[in-house]
Amino acid sequence: MPEASVTSRLLNSVLNRMRLASVGQSFYWTLLAISLVFAVVLMVARFTGLFAMPDTPSTWAAFAVVPLVAGLLAWLVHRRPTLPDAARLVDRTTASKDLYLTMALLNNSAGEYQALVVQSAETRAAGIKPDQVVQFTWQRRFWHAVWVPALVALGVYFLPQYDPFGKVASAKLSEKRSERLTEGKKATELRLEEVKRAIADHEESNSTDLAIEELKMTFNKMKADQKLENLKMLSSEQKDIGKLWRQISSEHLKDLMKSSPSSDQQFGANQDEKLQKWVKELQEGDAGGVQNELQELQEQLQQLAATKDPVERGELMQELKERLQNLEKLASDKLNNEQLSAALERAMQQMDLSENKDLQEEALQAAMQSLELSEQELEQLEQSVKDMKELEEALKTIQQAKKVNDQEKLNGAQSENCKTLADYQSLYDQMLAESGESDEVQEKEGEFGMGGPGFGKGGEAPEDDSVETGFKNEQSKSAVVAGKMLLSMQTKGEAEKGEVVRDYKQLMQSVKQGAMEALNTEQIPPGYHESIKTYFDSLEKGKEKAAK
């Protein structure tokens, strides 16, 4: 059958309309079927709660997929008509007595009548319209495909969620636990990467080591006949190292160095003894004890993951929680290290989440990673304490060098063989010992008032009334009212016995206490502590001599 003929175009048009009608019919029934299934599932989920439906936005998204799924299934399962089917439909509609079916099968038949069939079909095809053969009657079914999905949509929006068996609450709890576990793992991974990078950077370029090496070079440049220049260089080094010390001495390091573990009795006898040991080690820059504890905890976590006996598992879980709680209290109360405390607290939370069977393996792995982060935090803390103690030793050595410089004996040639700060300290101690200088402040007792430096023995300062001055005797006319004393006048007369000494003691004690509190609360490098304390000790000794 020629494709350009009128009959061919008619049959092809009818075939296309048949195919479209078949797809539409399949889509209609598939959409209704899937909508009804969705409605049944929705009602069962909302009324019984036996299984949890997604949240409302996810439910809407799932419902929006229904037409897409219906269209895909309609395309896959619809009946696919053929050209003979189209010819039969044309014959049935036009009462052509299989004329067009014969035309459709004409290529497979033989005989001299083919020309007559073609001529007859062509003649009649001109008056046949495809839309009369295949009529689309979708209008009758259109509203069914609208109101059924619309009713399901109203159910999604208005139908309340009931939970008679507690399944929905359990599902929501599991979902929240899973989200919390995911967030904790992400926080641990980010912090672990940050700490490892900081430790690697510290190993490559340590500012403390660079500062100490520069200080050694400064010591070697000292010259005995250049006292003023030496003092300038030492003061500059002292300023730079003091600044670096303040940068390293963060709040948790200050609390650690001031901590007194012997006074803490909140962990019990055995735990308190272990706590004292750990704090003392950390104050010396050694975190080995706490790191060993963390490694043991990791081994117990592995044992917990392999344990199937519920009784043994419960005992292991309880022991792990107690040990982790002790470590977390150490980190928060003694070290004041928020990052370490957060890592240990996160490990405890992840252990609690491991009691959920669905999250058990993932939660235990996350707890292992949190303990690894705790080890890295301790390593960073250990290095910070070591750096701070090295800087403290450097500041003390500078103080010794200044004393030697005051005697004009500071010579870099004498320290050429010194390799470490301890070597410089030993050299300067030896030089100070040879000069007979001690930490005690030598005081000279004055003979009389206006005498040499020291404590006077009384007496009046000489005055010459004949000398003219610009003094004017004036008196304020302001009203005298109650208020704060701004000025007091001393008059001659015999004081109460011991009154002056008592007032002096109270004043000295108050000032000294304030200075000691400032040393503890302010970031004052240890290199200055000795000078401040020595100053007040000298005042105490001077007071005793004055009393004698």
BATORMAR-576456 format. One line per 3 residues: number of its first residue (from 1); for each residue x, y, z of C-alpha. Coordinates in steps of 0.02 Angstrom, whole numbers, plus 50000, padded with zeros to 5 digits. Layout:
NUM = X Y Z; ...
This chain:
1 = 50000 50000 50000; 50077 50164 49944; 50116 50275 50093
4 = 50066 50435 50001; 49892 50372 49959; 49734 50439 50040
7 = 49697 50268 50115; 49870 50258 50194; 49853 50429 50274
10 = 49680 50384 50340; 49737 50221 50419; 49892 50301 50497
13 = 49789 50443 50571; 49665 50320 50642; 49809 50215 50712
16 = 49887 50365 50801; 49721 50413 50879; 49696 50235 50937
19 = 49866 50235 51019; 49833 50401 51105; 49664 50340 51167
22 = 49744 50181 51232; 49877 50278 51330; 49746 50396 51399
25 = 49635 50254 51455; 49781 50165 51539; 49834 50327 51626
28 = 49656 50355 51689; 49640 50185 51769; 49819 50184 51834
31 = 49798 50356 51914; 49638 50302 52001; 49716 50139 52061
34 = 49875 50221 52130; 49774 50362 52211; 49663 50236 52299
37 = 49815 50137 52359; 49895 50298 52422; 49733 50342 52512
40 = 49724 50172 52597; 49906 50182 52653; 49879 50359 52716
43 = 49726 50312 52818; 49808 50159 52895; 49963 50260 52939
46 = 49865 50407 53012; 49737 50307 53110; 49841 50161 53174
49 = 50019 50226 53172; 50081 50050 53137; 50207 50125 53018
52 = 50267 50302 53006; 50229 50409 52856; 50356 50543 52810
55 = 50329 50719 52875; 50200 50829 52787; 50319 50907 52656
58 = 50385 50734 52612; 50208 50666 52603; 50159 50802 52482
61 = 50313 50765 52378; 50267 50580 52375; 50089 50621 52323
64 = 50153 50733 52183; 50245 50584 52111; 50081 50487 52090
67 = 50036 50563 51919; 50213 50536 51857; 50210 50354 51909
70 = 50038 50333 51831; 50098 50408 51667; 50252 50296 51663
73 = 50151 50140 51699; 50019 50191 51570; 50152 50204 51437
76 = 50225 50036 51483; 50065 49934 51498; 49946 50016 51373
79 = 49878 49910 51228; 49975 49946 51069; 49858 49938 50915
82 = 49921 49889 50743; 49879 49946 50566; 49757 49801 50537
85 = 49670 49852 50700; 49649 50027 50630; 49582 49955 50465
88 = 49456 49846 50557; 49395 49996 50656; 49373 50096 50494
91 = 49279 49951 50414; 49167 49933 50567; 49131 50118 50577
94 = 49096 50143 50390; 49021 49970 50355; 49151 49941 50220
97 = 49145 49752 50234; 49332 49726 50267; 49383 49840 50123
100 = 49516 49929 50222; 49573 49771 50310; 49605 49701 50137
103 = 49702 49858 50095; 49806 49838 50254; 49847 49659 50206
106 = 49862 49692 50020; 50051 49677 50016; 50041 49500 50083
109 = 49907 49441 49961; 49908 49401 49775; 49778 49417 49638
112 = 49720 49523 49495; 49587 49607 49602; 49713 49718 49696
115 = 49690 49865 49578; 49503 49860 49601; 49521 49856 49792
118 = 49640 50003 49791; 49528 50106 49678; 49375 50070 49785
121 = 49466 50109 49949; 49538 50271 49881; 49369 50328 49823
124 = 49286 50301 49991; 49435 50361 50097; 49414 50539 50037
127 = 49249 50552 50130; 49304 50470 50295; 49371 50577 50439
130 = 49486 50499 50573; 49400 50591 50718; 49236 50508 50667
133 = 49317 50338 50672; 49405 50363 50842; 49312 50484 50953
136 = 49392 50546 51116; 49263 50533 51254; 49374 50592 51397
139 = 49248 50722 51456; 49139 50588 51537; 49284 50521 51641
142 = 49381 50681 51669; 49301 50725 51837; 49338 50554 51909
145 = 49522 50585 51878; 49506 50751 51969; 49399 50725 52122
148 = 49483 50562 52178; 49661 50637 52188; 49586 50796 52262
151 = 49503 50695 52401; 49670 50610 52438; 49755 50780 52446
154 = 49627 50841 52572; 49664 50686 52676; 49850 50725 52674
157 = 49815 50903 52733; 49676 50879 52862; 49687 50699 52922
160 = 49765 50699 53098; 49899 50578 53155; 49848 50454 53289
163 = 49969 50343 53382; 49873 50209 53481; 50022 50089 53483
166 = 50162 50216 53510; 50244 50173 53345; 50249 50352 53281
169 = 50332 50419 53438; 50460 50281 53430; 50496 50317 53248
172 = 50516 50504 53282; 50633 50468 53427; 50739 50354 53318
175 = 50744 50488 53184; 50800 50620 53309; 50934 50503 53377
178 = 50996 50470 53202; 51004 50656 53165; 51095 50690 53328
181 = 51218 50552 53290; 51250 50622 53117; 51277 50798 53185
184 = 51395 50733 53320; 51497 50635 53193; 51511 50787 53081
187 = 51567 50899 53226; 51697 50770 53279; 51766 50751 53103
190 = 51783 50940 53079; 51868 50967 53248; 51981 50815 53225
193 = 52041 50880 53058; 52071 51052 53134; 52171 50985 53282
196 = 52278 50870 53174; 52317 51016 53058; 52365 51125 53207
199 = 52480 50990 53278; 52562 50967 53107; 52588 51155 53089
202 = 52665 51162 53263; 52788 51025 53218; 52839 51115 53059
205 = 52857 51288 53136; 52864 51306 53326; 52863 51489 53378
208 = 52924 51443 53553; 53080 51357 53489; 53115 51503 53372
211 = 53099 51628 53515; 53215 51528 53628; 53345 51509 53491
214 = 53339 51696 53461; 53361 51725 53648; 53516 51614 53650
217 = 53590 51715 53509; 53554 51873 53608; 53644 51802 53761
220 = 53794 51764 53651; 53798 51944 53589; 53815 52019 53764
223 = 53970 52124 53802; 54027 52164 53977; 54072 52345 53937
226 = 53902 52385 53858; 53786 52375 54006; 53653 52491 53935
229 = 53648 52406 53764; 53638 52236 53848; 53491 52293 53954
232 = 53398 52356 53800; 53419 52191 53708; 53370 52089 53861
235 = 53216 52197 53892; 53164 52179 53710; 53180 51989 53720
238 = 53086 51989 53885; 52944 52088 53806; 52931 51973 53654
241 = 52937 51812 53756; 52814 51882 53882; 52693 51921 53741
244 = 52712 51745 53672; 52686 51673 53846; 52522 51769 53864
247 = 52464 51703 53695; 52495 51523 53745; 52432 51543 53923
250 = 52247 51530 53885; 52115 51517 54019; 52117 51327 54032
253 = 52306 51325 54048; 52298 51454 54188; 52170 51349 54281
256 = 52274 51193 54256; 52434 51271 54323; 52341 51344 54474
259 = 52245 51183 54508; 52271 51097 54675; 52214 50916 54653
262 = 52247 50868 54833; 52097 50972 54889; 51973 50887 54773
265 = 51873 50744 54848; 51728 50727 54728; 51782 50570 54636
268 = 51804 50449 54780; 51966 50387 54857; 52034 50285 54712
271 = 51975 50403 54577; 52038 50553 54675; 52212 50478 54688
274 = 52213 50447 54501; 52148 50623 54471; 52289 50699 54575
277 = 52416 50601 54477; 52344 50655 54308; 52335 50839 54356
280 = 52514 50836 54421; 52574 50752 54261; 52482 50877 54153
283 = 52557 51022 54252; 52727 50951 54207; 52679 50937 54024
286 = 52646 50749 54023; 52475 50687 53964; 52527 50504 53958
289 = 52417 50450 54103; 52257 50520 54030; 52301 50458 53856
292 = 52327 50282 53925; 52155 50294 54003; 52080 50343 53835
295 = 52166 50198 53748; 52095 50077 53876; 51924 50150 53846
298 = 51942 50121 53659; 51987 49940 53692; 51834 49922 53802
301 = 51726 49997 53665; 51789 49866 53544; 51750 49733 53674
304 = 51577 49807 53697; 51544 49800 53509; 51588 49614 53507
307 = 51487 49569 53664; 51318 49487 53635; 51275 49440 53815
310 = 51155 49577 53878; 51214 49562 54059; 51398 49575 54017
313 = 51358 49713 53895; 51266 49812 54029; 51412 49797 54150
316 = 51537 49855 54019; 51424 50000 53972; 51409 50057 54152
319 = 51597 50048 54181; 51632 50145 54022; 51508 50281 54070
322 = 51585 50302 54243; 51762 50317 54175; 51706 50438 54041
325 = 51613 50543 54169; 51771 50556 54276; 51872 50611 54125
328 = 51739 50738 54075; 51739 50812 54251; 51927 50823 54245
331 = 51920 50914 54079; 51784 51036 54134; 51823 51065 54319
334 = 52013 51051 54324; 52072 51090 54149; 51931 51207 54097
337 = 51959 51140 53922; 51793 51160 53829; 51849 51066 53673
340 = 51910 50914 53769; 51756 50915 53880; 51643 50925 53727
343 = 51730 50778 53643; 51712 50668 53799; 51531 50719 53825
346 = 51495 50680 53642; 51573 50507 53666; 51455 50474 53812
349 = 51304 50529 53711; 51356 50416 53567; 51373 50270 53688
352 = 51195 50302 53746; 51138 50301 53564; 51223 50132 53539
355 = 51087 50054 53649; 50972 50074 53498; 50995 49917 53393
358 = 50974 50010 53230; 51112 50133 53275; 51224 50019 53378
361 = 51368 49993 53258; 51369 50171 53191; 51358 50247 53366
364 = 51504 50143 53434; 51612 50193 53286; 51568 50375 53317
367 = 51615 50355 53502; 51783 50282 53451; 51813 50434 53340
370 = 51767 50551 53483; 51895 50465 53596; 52024 50485 53457
373 = 51983 50671 53455; 52006 50676 53645; 52181 50603 53625
376 = 52224 50736 53497; 52156 50873 53610; 52266 50807 53752
379 = 52418 50803 53638; 52388 50984 53592; 52365 51031 53776
382 = 52524 50938 53823; 52623 51033 53692; 52551 51200 53751
385 = 52603 51164 53931; 52779 51117 53874; 52793 51277 53773
388 = 52730 51382 53918; 52854 51305 54040; 52997 51332 53917
391 = 52948 51514 53902; 52941 51529 54091; 53117 51460 54103
394 = 53171 51584 53969; 53098 51730 54069; 53186 51672 54228
397 = 53349 51658 54133; 53328 51836 54069; 53306 51894 54249
400 = 53469 51808 54296; 53556 51887 54147; 53496 52058 54202
403 = 53571 52033 54376; 53737 51982 54299; 53727 52132 54182
406 = 53704 52248 54332; 53875 52190 54391; 53947 52223 54216
409 = 53998 52041 54201; 53878 51986 54063; 53990 51928 53922
412 = 53931 51825 53774; 54103 51749 53753; 54079 51652 53916
415 = 53919 51570 53852; 53984 51506 53686; 53980 51326 53749
418 = 53802 51340 53816; 53678 51239 53716; 53517 51242 53817
421 = 53431 51365 53934; 53485 51256 54079; 53666 51285 54028
424 = 53639 51474 54030; 53551 51465 54198; 53694 51364 54272
427 = 53821 51488 54206; 53729 51640 54274; 53698 51555 54443
430 = 53884 51523 54456; 53927 51703 54413; 53802 51771 54540
433 = 53867 51652 54674; 54044 51710 54643; 53991 51891 54667
436 = 53905 51847 54832; 53735 51915 54779; 53582 51839 54862
439 = 53395 51863 54842; 53386 51962 55003; 53377 52148 54980
442 = 53512 52242 55074; 53439 52385 55169; 53525 52526 55254
445 = 53456 52597 55413; 53449 52786 55414; 53521 52878 55563
448 = 53397 53019 55567; 53256 53092 55467; 53315 53165 55303
451 = 53464 53047 55313; 53516 52915 55188; 53397 52788 55112
454 = 53311 52673 55236; 53202 52694 55388; 53233 52854 55487
457 = 53242 52870 55675; 53136 53026 55689; 53190 53206 55708
460 = 53139 53364 55619; 53195 53423 55450; 53289 53589 55456
463 = 53189 53739 55398; 53235 53919 55359; 53087 54037 55392
466 = 53183 54185 55323; 53165 54123 55145; 53021 54209 55054
469 = 52899 54098 54959; 52740 54122 54859; 52631 54041 54990
472 = 52460 54121 55021; 52356 54082 55173; 52180 54053 55105
475 = 52031 53958 55172; 51885 53886 55075; 51712 53947 55125
478 = 51627 53785 55069; 51497 53712 55186; 51553 53562 55285
481 = 51437 53415 55258; 51443 53229 55290; 51532 53131 55157
484 = 51693 53046 55106; 51852 53106 55190; 51965 53189 55062
487 = 52103 53257 55175; 52164 53228 55350; 52290 53332 55450
490 = 52423 53261 55564; 52455 53352 55728; 52595 53338 55853
493 = 52564 53238 56006; 52593 53069 56083; 52511 52930 55985
496 = 52430 52780 56061; 52558 52644 56091; 52569 52523 55944
499 = 52442 52619 55840; 52563 52666 55700; 52635 52491 55690
502 = 52461 52415 55685; 52402 52532 55548; 52560 52499 55449
505 = 52537 52312 55462; 52357 52321 55403; 52401 52433 55257
508 = 52550 52325 55207; 52448 52166 55219; 52309 52241 55112
511 = 52429 52300 54976; 52525 52136 54975; 52365 52034 54963
514 = 52305 52140 54818; 52470 52115 54728; 52464 51926 54754
517 = 52286 51920 54687; 52342 52018 54535; 52479 51889 54503
520 = 52349 51751 54503; 52214 51838 54402; 52314 51941 54278
523 = 52421 51869 54139; 52589 51918 54215; 52732 51809 54151
526 = 52823 51713 54289; 52983 51808 54251; 52910 51958 54342
529 = 52839 51864 54492; 53002 51851 54588; 53038 52037 54577
532 = 52864 52082 54641; 52871 51959 54785; 53049 52013 54831
535 = 52993 52193 54839; 52860 52159 54971; 52977 52044 55067
538 = 53102 52188 55076; 52967 52301 55148; 52926 52171 55281
541 = 53110 52159 55332; 53128 52347 55333; 52976 52359 55447
544 = 53053 52234 55568; 53216 52332 55575; 53120 52494 55604
547 = 53025 52414 55747; 53189 52360 55828
